[in-house]
Amino acid sequence: MADADLTSPLLSPDHIVLTVHSSAAPSADGNPYRSLGCDDELLVPPPTTLDPFRNDTPTVAGLYEWAKTVLCLPVALLRLVLFGLCLAVGYVATKVALEGWKDKENPMPKWRCRVMWITRMCARCILFSFGYQWIKRKGKPAPREIAPIIVSNHVSYIEPIFYFYELFPTIVASESHDSIPFVGTIIRAMQVIYVNRFLPSSRRQAIREIKRRASCDKFPRVLLFPEGTTTNGRNLISFQLGAFIPGYPIQPVIVRYPHVHFDQSWGNVSLTTLMFRMFTQFHNFFEIEYLPVVYPLDGKETAVHFRERTSRALATALNAVQTGHSYGDTMLYLNAQEAKQENPSSYMVEVTKFEASFHVSSMEVVDFLDKFLAMNPDPSGRVQYHDFLRVLRLKACPLSAKIFSFIDVEKCGTITFRQFLYGSAHVMSQPGFHQACEEAFAGCGGALRPYIVEQELRDFIQPVIISWNADEVNELFMLFDDDVDGRVDKNDFISCLRRNPLLIAFFTPQPKQKEFEGNGVIEVV
């Protein structure tokens, strides 16, 4: 072998040619969001094994249950008649009690409350028709002047009927309940506090009203289900703050539905199925336990800490675990179920914990799911690279491959909703994300006037993705141009990037790369 001097090349001058076939799944390395401050490796926590909404007996199963159902069919018909009769009588009594009553901002007059006793007795008969011939009680309700607020876990539609009969409280309920036939009228007689859980202004108004009524002994107790939705009763989910912000003593109450063959929790079972199965049981068990009053610590306790102490008392008495799920997880489940996914429970992400980590609202999480479902996931919930590109209006290119590889933490060529959501939220939560959006708008032409047009977007993008043609750029532009007027103002531009935060990689500095057509021949000299 010849001796090498200082002027001899270490490598031969030959070219090394790498051929990358575009049909293969992307395996690009590199972090396309490093300029925003993102770590090189995305961390996606594993899903929890707990499903607090799953009903253990969603269908009639086993010889005993089938025989009992058939045997109880005549009884079910009688119960259905009793249910309808009691609902009709209660409705008429409630209409009489509400007739001519205009001043609903003040407590209901005594004589109207006495008329409502008819409806309350009808409620007890309705419970009887559902198979609750007797109800086991433990403890007693605290006097209203001691604990003006009651909080309870929420398992079925049965406990609101029971509380109406036993306590006749003021309840906090979704605005949608007002439109339910018959039931909406009865709820109004309870001087319900309506709230739209997705509007901050509505939530603030509800908290003010809770505080006003809790401070006046002439109003009945205020009842809240802080979980905001029904569960299977074996776990607690996260509590909303509404009951704890006013700072009044609270009496926690737990409900249980002991069972062997029939799980009475509403969970992920339809209302019709649940009612039918209740009608076809010999007896349904229901237990209620009034726990000791929880008092706020004088001037030293935040609403969050007060909530934690109260939820701990409920979880301890129930011998249950409290998870980070919320009503948002219910929406994720229902959307995934509607999309015919094999395991809709796998789409739940413990929305409360997710919101706290990334400061993303539950509605934004649902929007991310809608986008993911548009990618046509297979029944197991996985999305292919080409469907990912189609929905984000992207073209297969090295940068697109890097984006996909960044969220494909398993490096298997497909992504799950959990990976897509955590990847999107991780990018959006970076301190430099908003500034990068502003700079991107300015770089596209927004620095000269308050909007950009398609040609400006094309001029900005093409140095990054040389091979994009006019039609492909138009597809991307239409993602930003919601009102299809050919212009994108700053608010629309930034809003689109918040809905599609992974796209910010195309507007931030990237290492220079050379792209070739065909099979992707890359020369390394």
C-alpha positions in Angstrom: 0.0 0.0 0.0 1.4 3.4 -1.0 2.4 5.8 1.8 0.0 8.7 2.1 1.3 12.2 2.4 -0.4 15.3 3.7 -1.7 16.2 0.2 -3.3 12.8 -0.5 -7.1 12.7 -0.2 -8.4 10.6 2.6 -11.2 9.3 0.4 -11.2 8.5 -3.3 -12.9 11.2 -5.5 -15.6 8.8 -6.5 -19.2 9.8 -5.8 -21.4 7.8 -3.5 -25.0 7.5 -4.8 -27.9 6.8 -2.5 -31.2 5.8 -3.9 -34.3 6.3 -1.8 -37.6 4.8 -3.0 -40.5 7.2 -2.4 -42.9 4.3 -2.0 -41.4 3.2 1.2 -42.6 4.5 4.6 -40.6 7.6 5.7 -37.6 6.9 7.9 -36.1 10.4 7.9 -34.1 11.4 10.9 -33.9 14.9 12.4 -36.1 17.2 14.4 -38.0 19.7 12.2 -39.0 21.7 15.3 -35.6 22.2 16.8 -35.7 26.0 16.1 -38.8 26.2 18.3 -37.1 24.5 21.2 -38.6 21.0 20.8 -36.6 18.1 22.2 -35.3 15.7 19.6 -37.5 12.9 20.9 -41.2 13.2 21.5 -42.5 11.6 24.7 -45.9 10.1 24.5 -47.1 8.6 27.8 -48.7 5.1 27.5 -52.5 5.1 27.8 -54.1 4.3 31.1 -55.6 0.8 31.6 -58.6 2.3 33.5 -61.8 3.1 31.6 -64.1 4.9 34.0 -67.0 4.8 31.6 -67.2 1.1 30.6 -70.3 -0.7 31.6 -69.6 -4.3 32.5 -72.8 -5.7 31.2 -73.7 -3.8 28.0 -75.9 -6.6 26.7 -78.0 -9.4 28.0 -75.6 -12.4 28.5 -76.1 -15.8 30.0 -79.0 -18.2 30.4 -80.0 -16.7 33.8 -80.3 -13.1 32.4 -82.2 -14.2 29.3 -84.6 -16.3 31.3 -85.1 -13.4 33.8 -85.7 -10.9 31.0 -88.3 -13.1 29.3 -90.0 -13.8 32.7 -90.1 -10.1 33.6 -91.6 -8.9 30.3 -95.2 -8.7 31.6 -93.8 -6.9 34.7 -91.9 -4.5 32.5 -95.1 -3.5 30.7 -96.8 -2.8 34.0 -93.7 -0.8 35.1 -93.7 1.2 31.8 -97.4 2.1 32.4 -96.6 3.2 36.0 -93.6 5.2 34.7 -95.7 7.0 32.1 -98.6 7.7 34.5 -96.3 9.1 37.2 -94.5 11.3 34.7 -97.8 12.7 33.4 -99.1 13.4 36.8 -95.8 15.0 37.9 -95.8 17.1 34.8 -99.3 18.4 35.4 -98.5 19.2 39.0 -95.4 21.0 38.0 -97.3 23.1 35.4 -99.7 24.1 38.2 -96.9 25.0 40.5 -95.2 27.1 37.9 -98.4 28.8 36.5 -98.2 32.5 36.8 -94.8 32.5 38.6 -92.7 35.3 37.1 -90.2 36.1 39.8 -87.8 33.1 39.3 -84.8 35.0 40.6 -86.1 34.6 44.2 -86.9 31.4 46.1 -90.1 29.5 45.1 -93.1 30.6 47.3 -94.2 28.0 50.0 -97.5 27.1 48.4 -95.8 26.3 45.1 -93.3 24.1 47.0 -96.2 22.2 48.6 -97.7 21.6 45.1 -94.3 20.2 44.0 -94.6 17.5 46.7 -97.0 15.8 44.3 -94.2 15.7 41.7 -91.7 14.5 44.3 -94.0 11.6 45.3 -94.3 10.8 41.6 -90.5 10.7 41.4 -90.4 8.1 44.1 -93.0 6.0 42.2 -90.8 6.3 39.1 -87.9 4.9 41.1 -90.2 2.1 42.1 -91.1 1.4 38.5 -87.4 1.1 37.6 -87.1 -1.7 40.3 -85.9 0.4 43.3 -88.5 -0.8 45.7 -86.3 0.1 48.6 -83.2 2.3 48.9 -80.4 1.8 51.5 -79.3 5.0 53.2 -76.3 5.7 55.4 -75.9 8.9 57.2 -78.1 12.0 57.0 -78.2 15.2 55.0 -76.6 18.0 57.0 -78.9 21.0 57.7 -79.0 23.5 54.9 -77.6 26.3 57.0 -74.5 24.2 57.7 -73.8 22.8 54.2 -75.6 24.8 51.5 -73.8 22.8 48.7 -73.9 19.1 48.0 -71.6 17.3 45.6 -72.2 13.7 44.4 -70.6 11.2 42.1 -72.7 10.6 39.0 -73.4 7.1 37.7 -76.9 7.0 36.2 -80.0 9.1 35.6 -81.4 7.5 38.8 -79.6 9.6 41.4 -81.0 13.0 40.0 -84.5 11.5 40.4 -83.7 10.4 43.9 -82.2 13.8 45.0 -85.3 15.5 43.5 -87.5 13.3 45.7 -85.4 13.4 48.9 -84.0 17.0 48.9 -85.7 19.0 46.2 -82.4 20.9 45.6 -81.4 23.6 43.1 -79.3 21.8 40.5 -76.6 22.9 38.1 -77.3 21.4 34.7 -76.4 21.8 31.0 -78.5 24.1 28.9 -79.5 21.1 26.7 -81.6 19.6 29.6 -84.2 22.4 29.3 -85.4 21.0 25.9 -86.1 17.5 27.2 -89.8 16.8 26.9 -91.6 16.7 30.4 -88.3 16.6 32.2 -87.3 20.1 31.2 -90.4 21.5 32.8 -89.7 19.6 36.1 -86.1 20.8 36.1 -87.2 24.4 35.8 -89.3 24.0 38.9 -86.0 23.2 40.8 -84.8 26.7 39.8 -82.0 25.1 37.8 -78.8 27.0 37.2 -78.0 26.4 33.5 -74.4 26.4 32.3 -72.7 26.0 28.9 -69.5 24.1 29.9 -67.7 25.3 26.8 -68.3 29.1 27.3 -66.1 30.7 30.0 -68.7 33.5 30.4 -71.4 31.0 31.1 -69.3 29.2 33.7 -68.5 32.4 35.5 -72.1 33.4 35.6 -73.0 30.0 37.0 -70.4 30.3 39.7 -71.9 33.7 40.7 -75.4 32.2 40.8 -74.2 29.3 42.9 -72.6 31.7 45.4 -75.7 33.9 45.5 -78.1 31.0 46.2 -75.8 29.3 48.7 -75.6 32.5 50.7 -79.4 32.7 51.2 -81.0 30.2 53.5 -84.4 30.7 51.8 -83.1 28.9 48.7 -82.9 25.1 48.7 -79.5 23.4 48.8 -77.4 23.6 45.6 -76.6 20.1 44.1 -73.7 19.6 41.7 -72.2 16.6 40.0 -68.6 17.9 39.7 -67.6 15.1 37.4 -69.8 16.7 34.7 -70.9 13.4 33.2 -71.8 9.8 34.2 -69.2 7.1 35.0 -69.4 3.4 35.8 -69.3 4.2 39.6 -66.1 2.2 40.2 -63.8 5.2 39.6 -64.0 8.9 40.0 -63.0 11.3 37.2 -61.7 14.8 37.6 -63.8 17.4 39.4 -64.8 20.8 37.9 -64.1 23.8 40.2 -67.6 25.3 40.1 -68.8 23.9 43.5 -65.6 24.9 45.3 -64.9 28.5 44.2 -67.8 30.0 46.3 -66.0 28.8 49.4 -69.0 27.4 51.4 -69.1 24.1 53.4 -69.9 21.1 51.2 -71.4 17.8 52.0 -70.1 15.0 49.8 -72.5 12.2 49.0 -71.8 8.9 47.2 -74.1 6.6 45.4 -73.5 2.9 44.7 -75.3 0.4 42.5 -74.4 -3.1 43.9 -74.9 -5.7 41.2 -74.0 -9.2 40.1 -75.7 -9.6 36.7 -76.7 -6.1 35.6 -74.4 -3.1 35.8 -76.8 -0.1 36.2 -74.2 2.6 35.2 -75.1 4.7 32.2 -71.5 4.8 30.9 -71.3 3.8 27.3 -74.8 2.2 27.1 -77.8 3.8 25.4 -80.6 5.2 27.5 -83.2 2.9 25.8 -81.1 -0.2 26.6 -80.5 0.9 30.2 -84.2 1.6 30.8 -85.3 -1.7 29.3 -82.9 -3.7 31.4 -84.0 -1.9 34.5 -87.6 -2.7 33.8 -86.8 -6.4 33.4 -85.1 -6.9 36.7 -86.7 -8.3 39.9 -85.0 -5.6 42.0 -82.3 -3.1 41.4 -80.0 -2.1 44.3 -79.3 1.5 45.1 -77.3 2.8 48.1 -76.6 6.4 49.2 -74.2 7.5 51.8 -74.1 11.1 53.2 -70.5 11.8 54.2 -69.3 14.3 56.9 -69.3 18.0 55.8 -66.0 19.3 54.4 -65.3 22.9 55.5 -63.0 25.3 53.7 -59.9 26.3 55.6 -60.4 29.9 56.8 -58.9 32.2 54.2 -56.0 29.9 53.6 -57.2 27.5 51.0 -57.6 27.8 47.2 -60.5 26.3 45.4 -58.1 23.7 43.9 -57.0 22.5 47.3 -60.6 22.5 48.6 -61.6 20.4 45.5 -58.7 18.0 46.2 -59.8 17.4 49.8 -63.4 16.9 48.9 -62.6 14.5 46.0 -60.3 12.6 48.3 -63.1 12.1 50.8 -65.4 10.8 48.1 -62.7 8.5 46.6 -61.8 7.1 50.1 -65.4 6.4 51.0 -66.0 4.8 47.5 -62.7 2.9 47.7 -62.1 4.2 44.1 -59.3 5.7 42.1 -59.7 9.2 40.7 -58.4 9.5 37.1 -57.7 12.5 34.8 -60.6 11.8 32.5 -63.4 14.4 31.9 -66.4 15.0 29.8 -64.0 15.7 26.9 -63.0 12.0 27.0 -66.6 11.1 26.6 -66.8 13.2 23.4 -63.6 11.5 22.1 -65.1 8.1 22.8 -68.4 8.9 21.0 -66.7 10.4 18.0 -64.4 7.4 17.7 -67.4 5.0 18.1 -69.3 6.9 15.4 -66.3 6.4 13.1 -66.6 2.6 13.6 -63.3 2.2 15.4 -62.7 -1.2 17.0 -61.6 0.2 20.4 -63.0 3.7 20.9 -61.8 3.7 24.5 -58.2 3.9 23.2 -58.9 7.4 21.9 -59.4 8.7 25.5 -56.4 10.6 26.7 -57.4 11.8 30.2 -58.3 15.3 28.9 -58.0 17.1 32.3 -54.3 16.0 32.6 -53.7 16.8 29.0 -55.2 20.3 29.4 -53.1 21.0 32.4 -49.9 19.9 30.6 -50.3 21.7 27.3 -53.0 24.4 28.0 -55.2 23.1 25.2 -58.9 23.2 25.6 -61.1 20.1 25.4 -62.8 21.4 22.2 -59.3 21.8 20.6 -58.6 18.1 21.5 -61.9 17.1 19.9 -60.9 19.1 16.8 -57.6 17.2 16.6 -59.6 14.0 16.8 -61.8 15.1 13.9 -58.8 15.8 11.8 -57.2 12.5 12.7 -60.4 10.6 11.8 -60.4 12.4 8.4 -57.0 10.6 7.8 -59.0 7.4 7.5 -57.4 5.3 10.3 -57.7 1.6 10.0 -60.0 -0.2 12.5 -57.1 -0.5 15.0 -56.7 3.2 15.0 -53.5 3.7 12.9 -53.0 6.2 10.1 -50.7 5.7 7.1 -48.2 8.2 5.8 -50.1 9.1 2.6 -53.4 9.7 4.4 -51.5 12.0 6.9 -50.2 14.0 3.9 -53.6 14.1 2.2 -55.4 15.7 5.2 -52.6 18.2 5.9 -52.5 19.1 2.2 -48.8 18.2 2.0 -46.6 16.5 -0.6 -44.2 13.6 0.0 -40.8 15.3 0.5 -37.9 15.0 3.0 -39.5 17.6 5.4 -42.9 15.9 5.3 -41.1 12.7 6.1 -39.3 14.3 9.0 -42.6 15.6 10.4 -44.2 12.2 10.2 -41.2 10.5 11.7 -41.1 13.0 14.6 -44.6 11.9 15.8 -44.1 8.2 14.8 -42.4 7.5 18.1 -42.6 3.7 17.5 -40.9 4.1 14.1 -43.4 1.6 12.5 -44.6 3.7 9.6 -48.0 4.5 11.1 -49.2 6.8 13.8 -52.0 6.7 16.5 -54.3 9.5 17.6 -52.4 9.7 20.9 -49.1 10.3 19.0 -50.7 12.8 16.6 -52.3 14.7 19.5 -49.3 14.8 21.8 -47.0 15.7 18.9 -49.3 18.6 17.8 -49.8 19.9 21.3 -46.1 19.6 22.1 -45.2 21.8 19.1 -47.9 24.3 19.8 -46.9 24.6 23.5 -43.3 25.7 22.7 -42.5 29.2 23.8 -41.4 30.2 20.3 -44.5 28.8 18.5 -46.6 32.0 18.5 -43.6 34.2 17.5 -42.8 31.7 14.7 -46.4 32.1 13.4 -46.1 35.9 13.4 -42.7 35.8 11.7 -44.1 33.3 9.1 -47.0 35.6 8.3 -44.7 38.6 8.0 -42.3 36.5 5.8 -45.1 35.6 3.4 -45.9 39.2 2.8 -47.9 40.2 5.9 -45.2 42.7 6.9 -46.3 44.9 3.9 -50.1 44.6 4.2 -52.6 43.0 6.6 -53.1 39.9 4.4 -51.3 37.5 2.1 -52.3 35.9 -1.3 -51.5 32.5 -2.8 -48.6 33.7 -4.9 -46.8 35.0 -1.8 -47.3 31.7 0.0 -45.9 29.9 -3.0 -42.9 32.2 -3.2 -42.2 31.5 0.5 -42.7 27.8 0.4 -41.0 26.8 -2.8 -37.4 27.4 -1.6 -38.1 24.8 1.1 -40.0 22.4 -1.2 -38.6 23.0 -4.7 -40.8 20.5 -6.5 -44.2 21.8 -5.4 -46.4 22.8 -8.3 -49.1 25.4 -8.5 -52.0 23.0 -7.7 -50.2 21.6 -4.7 -49.5 25.0 -3.3 -53.2 26.0 -4.0 -54.3 23.0 -1.8 -52.2 24.2 1.1 -53.4 27.8 0.6 -57.1 26.7 0.7 -56.3 25.2 4.2 -55.6 28.8 5.4 -58.3 30.5 3.3 -61.4 29.6 5.2 -63.7 32.1 3.6 -62.3 31.4 0.1 -61.8 35.0 -0.8 -58.2 34.6 -2.1 -56.8 36.4 1.0 -55.6 35.2 4.4 -55.3 37.8 7.1 -53.1 37.4 10.2 -55.8 36.0 12.5 -56.8 33.3 10.0 -53.2 32.5 9.3 -52.3 32.0 13.0 -55.6 30.2 13.7 -54.9 27.7 10.9 -51.4 27.0 12.4 -53.0 26.5 15.8 -55.3 23.9 14.3 -52.4 22.4 12.3 -49.3 23.2 14.4 -47.2 20.5 12.6 -47.2 22.8 9.5 -45.1 25.4 11.3 -42.0 23.3 10.2 -42.5 24.7 6.6 -42.2 28.2 7.9 -39.2 27.9 10.2 -35.5 27.6 9.4 -34.5 24.0 8.3 -31.2 22.5 7.4 -30.6 22.9 3.7 -31.5 19.8 1.7 -31.5 18.9 -1.9 -34.5 17.1 -3.3 -34.7 15.1 -6.5 -37.6 13.7 -8.5 -38.2 10.1 -9.5 -36.8 7.6 -7.0 -35.1 10.3 -5.0 -31.4 10.0 -6.0 -29.2 11.9 -3.6 -25.6 12.4 -4.3 -23.0 12.7 -1.5 -19.7 14.0 -2.8 
